[in-house]
Amino acid sequence: GGNEPEITAGNQKYQDTTLTGWTKSLTKGQIIAFNVDSVTSIQRCTVTLKVDKT
């Protein structure tokens, strides 16, 4: 998707509930993957997903 999140040293949390430019639906068996383009001092990252089954 577009509009990649950017977390800086002063911003320790990123939240986007709109997800403009992202595909927001999944089908059975799809995999969600994350790519870190650049990092200098992060030691741990937690990703939380809220999923609503429709």
C-alpha positions, 0 to 999 in steps of 0.5 A: 500500500501507499502512505507508509507509516513513519515512526521517529525518535520523538514519536513512539507510536503510529496509528492509522485507522483510515489506511488510505491507499491500502487494501483493507480486506484479506482472504483465507490463507493470505499472509501479512508481511512487514518490511523495515526500510531503515532503522538506527536504534530500535530494539523491539517493535510490537505490531497489533492488528484489530481484525473484524470478521464480516 
